[in-house]
């Protein structure tokens, strides 16, 4: 899964990226600090306890002694990626920090189409906005009185819609011919051909056309559409292909009134808006990495490490962070990611294994993989998620909990533990 961080320059995208991935990137108080997209991995907890908790109970009930992992709070799985402590399993998500977009990006201004193209491979987009209003629309810091969060939000929507409109307009003559010969299905087919490369599905296109019809009941016949109708459809397509989830960054520096209008607009339209403080999350993770505190991302508090001697400046800084966490209700970043993945994108977790009796892979590792897959994924779909060869050679699958044989079209539940049988 790939999630893109987008927005105008100098709003904290790179700080958000650095905090979530715990990697070093250029962070500076000027536009276009990021030139090429940064790519890294972050982790979120599964919605429910790791399956290794169930396995541990199963082993103990059989009279056997489970592996001793006191330092991990009883977890006995062996994650290939991520970690598991106290049966809280962390699963990986790829983050893409796209360089800042400025007005006119769809025409090539700034880094233009290169950056817009980086978005095409993402499953979701988080727009990081400057909730404090301390930068202008091009990302230049000017103190108070910069661009409003609403202005940032609408600018990006318009840029994405204009980019899609540019793709459509390049072949509009072909679309007209298809419509004249195939009727409205010709439009659907044309749009799918043009937009499949940026992640559009048949469902996205159908829903966008339906929305266009509802909002433009008096629109003329498609073959005589002008620029206005095409641009309106592009806006509907943008909404379906690239819904934006809003991280109102620097909310610790702003009164709620600064971003309340945008918050209400986004929530009223069914969107997701979360006040965030990337600086706070980055400071907490760095302090945790240095051993000064014990902090679990997403929680509202942390614990000082009594074995570390802190100077007064460090104590004051951590005290301020503790107060900020309580005031904001957390830094917002982990909450935002979790809601996007599990609620908006409707992902579930599945555990593929090679031995359905002991829940291990071919090398004897316990539950090494926890994969995020779309709700409704079938047993054969999971096989393809593991490896295309496994999907191509799929014969059947086994539910490791029940031992029951399931077919290719069996839909998986969250937390499913599945053994795939395939031709070698």
C-alpha positions in Angstrom: 0.0 0.0 0.0 1.3 3.5 -0.9 0.0 6.7 0.6 1.1 10.0 -0.9 1.8 13.2 1.1 0.8 16.2 -1.0 0.3 19.9 -0.8 1.9 23.3 -1.4 5.6 23.7 -0.4 6.7 24.4 3.2 3.6 23.1 5.0 5.4 20.2 6.8 5.1 17.3 4.4 8.8 16.4 4.8 8.5 16.7 8.6 5.5 14.5 8.5 7.4 12.0 6.4 10.4 12.1 8.6 8.3 11.6 11.8 6.3 8.7 10.4 9.2 6.8 8.7 11.9 7.8 11.2 14.3 8.5 8.3 16.4 11.5 7.6 15.2 13.9 4.9 15.9 17.6 4.1 13.7 19.8 6.2 13.9 23.5 5.8 11.8 26.7 6.0 11.7 27.5 2.3 9.8 26.1 -0.8 11.0 23.1 -2.8 13.2 21.6 -0.1 12.0 18.3 -1.6 12.9 18.0 -5.3 12.6 14.3 -5.9 9.9 12.3 -4.1 11.0 10.7 -0.9 9.8 7.1 -0.4 9.9 5.4 3.0 8.0 2.9 5.2 5.9 3.6 8.2 3.9 1.2 10.4 0.4 1.1 12.0 -1.1 -1.4 14.4 -3.6 -4.0 13.3 -7.2 -3.4 14.3 -7.2 -6.5 16.5 -4.6 -8.4 18.5 -2.0 -10.3 16.5 -2.9 -13.9 15.7 0.1 -15.0 17.7 -2.0 -14.3 20.9 -4.4 -17.0 19.8 -1.6 -19.3 18.9 0.0 -18.8 22.3 -3.2 -19.7 24.1 -3.6 -22.8 21.8 -0.1 -23.9 22.7 -0.6 -23.4 26.5 -3.9 -25.3 26.4 -2.2 -28.2 24.8 0.2 -28.4 27.8 3.2 -27.3 25.8 5.5 -24.5 26.7 5.3 -21.5 24.3 8.5 -19.6 23.4 9.6 -17.2 26.1 9.6 -13.6 24.9 9.2 -11.6 28.1 10.7 -8.5 26.5 7.9 -8.5 23.8 5.0 -8.9 26.3 4.2 -12.5 25.3 4.2 -12.1 21.5 5.6 -15.2 19.8 5.3 -14.3 16.1 8.4 -13.6 14.0 7.5 -10.7 11.7 9.5 -10.4 8.5 8.6 -6.7 8.5 7.3 -4.5 11.3 7.2 -5.8 14.9 4.9 -7.2 17.5 4.8 -6.3 21.2 2.1 -7.2 23.7 0.3 -8.8 20.7 0.1 -5.4 18.9 1.2 -6.2 15.4 2.7 -3.5 13.2 2.1 -3.6 9.5 4.0 -1.6 6.9 2.7 1.2 4.6 4.8 2.9 2.0 4.8 6.7 2.2 5.6 9.0 -0.7 6.6 12.5 0.1 5.8 14.4 -3.1 7.5 17.7 -3.6 5.4 20.8 -3.1 2.9 21.8 -5.8 2.3 25.4 -6.8 -0.5 27.0 -8.8 -0.1 26.1 -12.4 1.6 22.7 -11.7 -0.6 21.0 -14.3 1.0 23.3 -16.9 4.5 22.3 -15.8 5.1 25.2 -13.4 7.4 24.3 -10.5 8.2 20.7 -10.9 4.8 20.3 -12.5 3.7 17.1 -14.2 6.6 15.0 -12.7 5.1 15.5 -9.3 1.6 15.0 -10.4 2.6 11.7 -12.0 4.1 10.6 -8.6 0.6 10.5 -7.3 -0.7 7.9 -9.8 0.7 4.9 -8.0 -0.7 5.9 -4.6 -3.8 4.2 -3.0 -4.6 7.4 -1.0 -3.5 11.0 -0.8 -3.0 13.0 2.4 -3.0 16.7 1.8 -0.9 18.4 4.4 -2.2 22.0 4.9 -0.7 24.8 7.0 -3.4 25.2 9.7 -1.6 28.2 11.1 -1.9 30.2 7.8 1.8 31.3 8.1 2.8 30.7 4.5 1.5 32.1 1.2 0.0 29.9 -1.5 3.5 29.2 -3.0 4.9 28.2 0.4 6.9 31.3 1.3 6.8 32.0 5.1 5.3 35.4 5.8 4.1 35.1 9.3 0.4 35.7 10.0 -1.9 36.5 7.2 -0.7 33.9 4.7 -3.0 31.7 2.6 -5.9 30.2 4.4 -6.3 26.4 4.8 -9.4 26.6 2.5 -7.3 28.3 -0.2 -4.7 25.5 0.0 -7.3 22.8 -0.2 -9.2 24.3 -3.2 -5.9 25.1 -5.0 -4.9 21.4 -4.9 -8.3 20.2 -5.9 -8.2 22.5 -8.9 -4.7 21.5 -9.9 -5.6 17.8 -9.8 -8.8 18.4 -11.8 -6.9 20.4 -14.4 -4.4 17.6 -14.7 -7.1 15.1 -15.4 -8.8 17.5 -17.8 -5.5 17.8 -19.7 -5.4 14.0 -20.1 -9.0 13.9 -21.3 -8.8 16.8 -23.7 -5.8 15.3 -25.5 -8.1 12.6 -27.0 -11.4 14.3 -26.9 -12.0 14.0 -30.6 -11.6 10.2 -30.2 -14.2 10.4 -27.4 -16.7 12.2 -29.6 -16.4 9.5 -32.3 -16.8 6.7 -29.7 -19.9 8.4 -28.3 -21.4 8.8 -31.7 -20.9 5.1 -32.5 -21.4 3.6 -29.1 -23.6 6.0 -27.2 -22.8 6.9 -23.6 -20.9 3.7 -23.1 -18.4 5.2 -25.5 -17.6 7.9 -23.0 -17.1 5.4 -20.2 -14.8 3.3 -22.4 -12.8 6.3 -23.5 -12.4 7.6 -20.0 -11.2 4.2 -18.7 -8.7 4.0 -21.5 -7.4 7.5 -20.8 -7.3 7.3 -17.0 -6.5 3.7 -16.1 -2.8 4.7 -16.0 -3.5 7.0 -13.1 -5.4 4.4 -11.1 -9.0 5.0 -12.3 -11.4 2.1 -12.2 -14.6 1.4 -14.0 -16.5 2.1 -10.8 -14.7 5.5 -10.4 -15.7 6.5 -13.8 -19.4 5.4 -13.5 -19.7 7.2 -10.1 -18.2 10.4 -11.6 -20.6 10.4 -14.6 -23.5 9.8 -12.2 -22.4 12.8 -10.1 -22.0 14.9 -13.2 -25.5 14.1 -14.3 -27.0 14.9 -10.9 -25.2 18.3 -10.7 -25.7 19.2 -14.4 -29.3 18.0 -15.3 -29.5 20.4 -18.2 -26.1 19.6 -19.7 -26.2 19.3 -23.5 -25.6 16.1 -25.5 -22.1 14.8 -24.9 -20.9 15.3 -28.5 -21.5 19.0 -28.2 -19.9 19.5 -24.8 -17.6 22.4 -24.4 -14.7 23.1 -22.0 -17.0 23.9 -19.1 -18.8 20.5 -19.2 -15.5 18.6 -19.6 -13.9 20.5 -16.8 -16.9 19.8 -14.5 -16.6 16.1 -15.3 -12.9 16.3 -14.6 -13.7 17.6 -11.1 -16.0 14.7 -10.5 -13.3 12.3 -11.7 -10.8 13.9 -9.4 -13.1 13.3 -6.4 -13.4 9.6 -7.2 -9.8 8.8 -8.2 -8.0 11.1 -5.8 -10.1 11.8 -2.6 -8.0 14.0 -0.3 -7.6 13.2 3.4 -6.6 16.4 5.3 -3.8 16.7 7.8 -4.2 20.1 9.3 -0.5 20.5 10.3 0.8 23.1 12.7 -2.5 23.0 14.5 -0.5 23.4 17.7 0.4 26.9 16.5 -3.1 27.9 15.5 -6.4 28.7 17.1 -9.2 26.4 15.9 -10.9 29.3 14.3 -8.1 29.5 11.8 -9.1 26.1 10.2 -12.6 25.6 11.4 -14.2 26.6 8.1 -12.2 24.0 6.2 -12.8 21.4 8.9 -16.6 21.9 8.6 -16.4 21.9 4.7 -14.5 18.6 4.6 -16.5 16.8 7.2 -19.8 18.0 5.8 -18.8 16.5 2.4 -18.0 13.2 4.0 -14.2 13.7 4.1 -11.6 13.2 6.8 -10.0 16.1 8.6 -7.5 15.6 11.5 -5.6 18.4 13.3 -1.9 17.4 13.4 1.5 18.4 14.7 4.3 16.8 12.7 7.0 18.7 14.7 5.7 17.2 17.9 5.6 13.7 16.5 9.1 14.0 15.1 10.4 15.3 18.5 8.7 12.5 20.3 10.1 9.8 18.0 13.6 11.3 18.2 13.5 11.4 22.0 12.3 7.8 22.1 15.0 6.7 19.7 17.6 8.4 21.9 16.3 6.5 24.9 15.1 9.6 26.8 11.4 8.5 26.8 9.2 5.5 26.2 6.6 6.5 23.6 4.2 4.5 21.5 3.0 6.4 18.4 -0.7 7.3 18.6 -0.8 7.5 22.4 -1.6 10.6 24.5 1.4 10.3 26.9 4.9 9.1 27.2 7.1 8.0 30.1 10.5 9.5 31.0 13.4 7.0 31.2 14.6 7.3 34.7 18.0 5.9 33.8 18.8 8.9 31.5 20.0 12.2 33.0 18.3 15.1 31.3 19.4 18.7 31.5 16.9 21.5 32.3 16.3 22.5 28.7 15.5 18.8 27.8 13.2 18.5 30.7 11.4 21.7 29.8 11.1 20.6 26.2 9.6 17.2 27.1 7.3 18.9 29.6 6.0 21.1 26.9 5.5 18.1 24.6 3.5 16.3 27.3 1.3 19.3 27.7 0.8 19.7 23.9 -0.1 16.0 23.6 -2.9 16.4 26.1 -4.1 19.7 24.6 -4.2 18.3 21.0 -5.4 14.8 21.9 -2.2 13.4 20.4 -0.2 14.5 17.4 -2.9 13.3 15.0 -0.6 11.5 12.5 -1.1 7.9 13.6 -4.9 8.5 14.0 -5.1 9.8 10.5 -3.2 6.9 8.9 -5.2 4.3 10.9 -8.6 5.8 9.9 -7.5 6.0 6.2 -6.3 2.4 6.0 -9.0 0.6 8.0 -12.1 2.8 7.6 -11.7 4.8 4.3 -9.8 2.2 2.3 -11.5 -0.7 4.1 -8.4 -2.8 4.5 -8.2 -6.0 6.5 -5.2 -8.1 7.7 -4.5 -11.6 6.5 -1.8 -14.0 7.6 -0.5 -16.4 4.8 1.3 -19.5 6.2 2.8 -22.6 4.7 2.0 -24.9 7.6 -1.7 -24.6 8.7 -1.1 -26.7 11.8 1.7 -24.7 13.4 1.1 -21.4 11.6 4.6 -21.1 10.2 6.3 -20.5 6.9 8.6 -22.9 5.1 11.5 -21.9 7.4 9.6 -22.4 10.6 9.0 -18.8 11.3 5.7 -18.1 13.2 3.3 -15.9 11.4 6.0 -14.0 9.6 3.7 -12.0 7.3 0.7 -9.8 8.0 -0.7 -8.4 4.8 -3.1 -5.5 4.3 -5.6 -6.4 1.6 -8.9 -4.9 0.5 -12.1 -6.0 2.3 -13.7 -8.7 0.1 -10.3 -10.2 -1.0 -10.7 -13.9 -1.9 -8.4 -16.8 -1.1 -7.1 -16.6 -4.7 -6.7 -12.8 -4.3 -4.5 -13.4 -1.3 -2.4 -15.8 -3.3 -1.8 -13.1 -5.8 -1.0 -10.6 -3.1 1.8 -13.0 -1.8 3.2 -13.7 -5.3 1.8 -13.8 -8.9 3.1 -17.4 -9.4 1.1 -18.5 -6.3 -2.0 -16.9 -7.8 -1.4 -18.4 -11.2 -1.0 -21.9 -9.8 -3.8 -21.6 -7.2 -5.6 -24.9 -6.5 -7.3 -24.3 -3.2 -6.7 -22.9 0.3 -7.0 -24.0 3.9 -8.4 -22.0 6.8 -5.7 -22.6 9.4 -8.1 -22.0 12.3 -10.8 -24.5 11.3 -8.7 -26.7 9.0 -11.5 -26.3 6.5 -10.7 -26.4 2.7 -11.9 -23.2 1.0 -12.2 -22.4 -2.7 -10.8 -19.6 -4.8 -13.8 -17.3 -4.3 -13.9 -17.6 -0.5 -13.9 -14.1 1.0 -11.5 -13.6 3.8 -12.4 -12.1 7.2 -10.1 -9.7 9.1 -7.3 -11.7 10.8 -7.7 -14.8 8.5 -4.9 -17.3 8.6 -4.6 -19.0 5.3 -2.5 -21.8 3.7 -2.4 -21.6 -0.1 -2.2 -24.8 -2.1 -0.7 -24.2 -5.6 0.9 -25.9 -8.5 4.7 -25.6 -8.2 
